[in-house]
Every structure is written in structure tokens, then in C-alpha cells.
Amino acid sequence: MKCTLRKLRLDRSGYEYRTGTYYGSGLPVYHVTPDANPSDDFTLRASTRQKAKELIRNRWPNATFYN
């Protein structure tokens, strides 16, 4: 399953710049969108992009990424 993975940009207060969604503080937030079914998108927190990919593969073992 091919997925788009992007790190969300948060302001100092924990709000995402583009949508204004509140995520709070903590580890970076990543947004995952599978090409096959975009409505299955979700967000997760991970210390690095590589760790985010590992966490996604726990849910979808056959996940691959554009970048």
C-alpha cells in the first residue's frame, strides 16, 4: 500500500499552521494518507520520520512511502 507521509508544522502553541487543528506539544506529528483509501488517513506522533514509518508498518505491514 503506497502512502503519503508528511510532518505537520505546528506553531508554538501546538496548532497546525495550515488547518488550525490543535495537537498540543510533544513529539512531532505526522499525517499518513494511504493512496488506496484516503479516508483511512490518520495522525501519529513519532520522534523521527523513520520511527513514524515503523509505526505505520505495525498497522499496515506492506506500506511503502513516496519519500
MOBEL-V990268 format. One record per helix or strand. SS is the DSSP state (H for helix, E for strand). FROM is the first residue (numbers start at 0). LEN is the number of residues. If there is no record, write none. Layout:
ss = (SS & SS)
from = (FROM & FROM)
len = (LEN & LEN)
This chain:
ss = (E & E & E & E & E & H & E & H & E)
from = (1 & 9 & 14 & 21 & 28 & 37 & 41 & 48 & 63)
len = (6 & 1 & 2 & 1 & 6 & 3 & 4 & 11 & 2)
